[in-house]
Amino acid sequence: MRTMFNLAKALAVLSALLSLCSNTAASVVYDNSTYDLNQIYFGGDGVEYGNQINLAGTDRIVTDFQFEYFLGAGASGDESVQLRFYSNDGPVITETASDGTTRQIQTPGTLLYTSPVLTLQTGNQTAEALNFAVTVPNSFTWTVTFNGISSTETAGLRIYSPPAIGSSFDDFWQKNNGSWNTYLIDNGATPANFAARVTAVPEPGTLALALLAGLGWVGYLGLRRRSS
């Protein structure tokens, strides 16, 4: 009877922990939406470009992603944007810094996520991809592709810096003719940190360890009661 009672208590604790995790587990692991530089980078119609970012914390299942963009007045209404995530496990290229030094870096490779096509609104706006679940590494590249941008229209990503949570390289990736390369803005005078915010939850293994720890604590308390 005592064993069944202790098991019931343990299950109750586990249920409470699960409820707690579902309500409070999400965290912001990257946030570059605080320090507005009041600048915009216009990549052009059909051009894919974006940032490689480094996440804070340990949560790595991304559930929500926000980024800020600008669409100029006079848009016809057919303008859209699509968001993608990549692991940086592609071919290695040589990057030359402004001081002449070189380094070997890996390009965006494995495609991790593609958002639905998002319709653009004029002015300074925030686009959101919500309620999905994709596991990302500690550092990954997010990109956008604006479509439907005519020669008389303007659309681009807004620039903030520095990130308040996590970090970003001051250059950006752009895909040209199927190949990725890094680029600077104003020869590096303007950090190419595009405004974005990433929310994530723990991976299942992390949650399982937390729940097992809770169960172990219940068992420990029961042992103390029996031995006292």
C-alpha positions in Angstrom: 0.0 0.0 0.0 2.9 2.4 0.9 4.6 1.7 -2.4 1.4 2.5 -4.4 0.9 5.6 -2.4 4.5 6.8 -3.1 4.0 6.0 -6.8 0.8 8.1 -6.9 2.7 10.9 -5.3 5.5 10.6 -7.8 3.1 10.6 -10.7 1.4 13.7 -9.3 4.8 15.4 -9.2 5.6 14.3 -12.7 2.3 15.7 -13.9 3.0 19.0 -12.2 6.4 19.1 -13.7 5.0 18.4 -17.2 2.5 21.2 -16.7 5.2 23.6 -15.5 7.4 22.7 -18.5 4.6 23.3 -21.0 3.8 26.7 -19.5 7.3 28.1 -18.8 9.9 26.2 -20.9 9.9 28.5 -23.9 12.8 31.1 -23.8 14.2 33.7 -26.1 17.6 32.4 -27.3 18.4 35.3 -29.7 17.1 38.8 -29.7 18.3 41.6 -31.9 15.3 43.9 -31.7 16.5 46.5 -29.1 19.2 48.8 -30.7 17.7 50.2 -33.9 20.3 51.7 -36.3 17.6 53.1 -38.5 19.1 51.5 -41.5 17.8 49.0 -44.1 19.6 46.6 -46.4 17.8 46.1 -49.8 18.8 42.8 -51.2 16.6 42.9 -54.3 13.9 40.8 -55.8 14.5 37.0 -55.6 17.8 37.4 -53.8 18.3 35.1 -50.8 20.4 36.7 -47.9 20.6 36.6 -44.1 22.6 36.3 -40.9 24.5 33.5 -39.2 23.6 33.8 -35.5 24.8 32.3 -32.3 22.2 31.3 -29.8 22.3 31.8 -26.0 21.1 29.3 -23.4 20.5 25.6 -24.2 17.0 25.5 -25.7 17.3 24.5 -29.4 13.9 23.6 -30.7 12.8 26.8 -32.4 9.1 27.4 -32.2 8.7 31.1 -33.1 10.8 33.4 -35.3 10.3 37.2 -35.9 12.2 39.5 -38.1 11.7 43.2 -39.1 11.5 44.5 -42.6 10.6 47.6 -44.6 8.4 47.8 -47.7 8.2 51.1 -49.4 5.0 53.0 -50.3 3.3 52.4 -53.6 3.6 48.6 -53.4 1.2 46.7 -55.7 0.1 44.1 -53.1 1.7 41.0 -54.5 5.0 41.4 -52.5 6.0 38.4 -50.3 8.9 37.0 -48.3 9.9 33.5 -47.3 12.1 32.5 -44.4 14.7 29.7 -44.3 17.1 28.1 -41.7 20.3 26.4 -42.7 23.0 24.5 -40.8 26.5 25.9 -41.7 27.8 22.6 -42.9 28.2 23.4 -46.6 31.4 23.7 -48.6 34.3 25.6 -47.1 35.2 28.9 -48.6 38.0 31.4 -47.9 36.9 34.8 -46.5 39.3 37.8 -46.6 38.9 40.4 -43.8 39.4 44.1 -44.3 42.9 43.8 -42.8 43.9 41.3 -45.4 43.8 38.2 -43.1 41.9 35.1 -44.3 39.9 32.4 -42.6 38.2 29.2 -43.7 34.5 29.1 -43.1 31.6 26.8 -43.9 28.8 28.0 -46.0 25.0 27.4 -45.3 24.3 23.8 -46.3 21.6 21.6 -44.9 18.1 23.2 -45.1 16.4 22.9 -41.7 13.2 24.9 -42.2 11.2 26.8 -44.9 8.3 29.0 -43.8 5.1 29.5 -45.6 5.1 32.4 -48.0 4.4 35.6 -45.9 2.5 38.6 -47.4 4.2 41.9 -46.9 2.7 45.2 -45.6 4.0 48.6 -46.4 6.2 50.5 -43.8 8.3 49.2 -41.0 6.8 45.8 -40.1 7.4 42.6 -38.1 7.0 39.3 -39.9 6.3 36.2 -37.8 6.6 32.5 -38.3 4.8 30.9 -35.4 4.0 27.5 -33.8 6.4 25.2 -35.6 9.2 23.0 -34.2 12.6 22.6 -35.7 15.8 21.6 -34.0 18.8 23.9 -34.8 22.5 23.9 -33.8 24.1 26.5 -31.5 24.9 28.5 -34.6 22.8 28.6 -37.8 22.0 30.9 -40.7 18.5 32.4 -41.3 17.7 33.9 -44.6 14.9 35.7 -46.4 13.9 35.9 -50.1 11.7 38.9 -51.1 9.6 38.3 -54.2 7.3 40.4 -56.3 9.5 43.5 -55.8 9.5 45.5 -59.0 12.1 48.0 -60.1 10.0 50.8 -58.7 9.5 49.1 -55.3 11.8 48.7 -52.3 11.9 45.9 -49.6 14.6 44.9 -47.2 15.6 43.9 -43.8 16.1 46.4 -41.0 19.4 46.6 -39.2 19.8 46.6 -35.4 23.0 46.1 -33.4 24.3 44.7 -31.1 22.0 41.8 -30.2 20.7 41.9 -26.7 20.7 38.1 -26.4 23.0 35.8 -28.4 25.4 37.2 -31.0 25.8 37.6 -34.8 28.6 38.0 -37.2 28.9 41.6 -38.6 28.8 40.3 -42.2 26.0 38.5 -43.9 25.4 35.6 -46.3 24.1 36.0 -49.8 23.4 33.4 -52.4 24.4 34.3 -56.0 24.1 31.8 -58.9 23.8 28.9 -56.4 26.9 29.8 -54.4 27.1 31.4 -50.9 29.4 34.3 -50.1 29.8 36.7 -47.2 29.3 40.5 -47.7 29.8 43.6 -45.7 27.7 46.8 -45.5 29.5 50.1 -46.0 32.8 48.1 -46.1 32.1 47.0 -42.5 31.2 50.4 -41.1 27.6 49.2 -40.5 27.3 45.9 -38.8 25.1 43.6 -40.9 23.0 42.4 -38.0 19.4 42.1 -39.2 16.6 42.5 -36.7 15.3 39.2 -35.5 14.0 37.3 -32.4 14.2 33.6 -31.8 12.1 31.7 -29.3 12.8 28.0 -28.5 12.0 25.2 -26.1 14.2 22.5 -24.6 15.0 19.3 -26.5 13.1 16.2 -25.3 16.2 14.8 -23.6 16.6 18.0 -21.5 12.9 17.8 -20.4 13.3 14.1 -19.6 16.3 14.7 -17.4 14.4 17.4 -15.5 11.5 15.0 -15.0 13.7 12.2 -13.8 15.4 14.6 -11.4 11.9 15.4 -10.0 11.0 11.8 -9.7 14.4 11.1 -8.0 13.7 13.8 -5.5 10.3 12.3 -4.6 12.0 8.9 -4.0 14.7 10.6 -1.9 12.0 12.2 0.3 10.2 8.9 0.7 13.5 7.2 1.7 14.2 9.9 4.3 10.7 9.5 5.8 11.2 5.7 6.1 14.6 6.0 7.7 13.8 8.7 10.1 
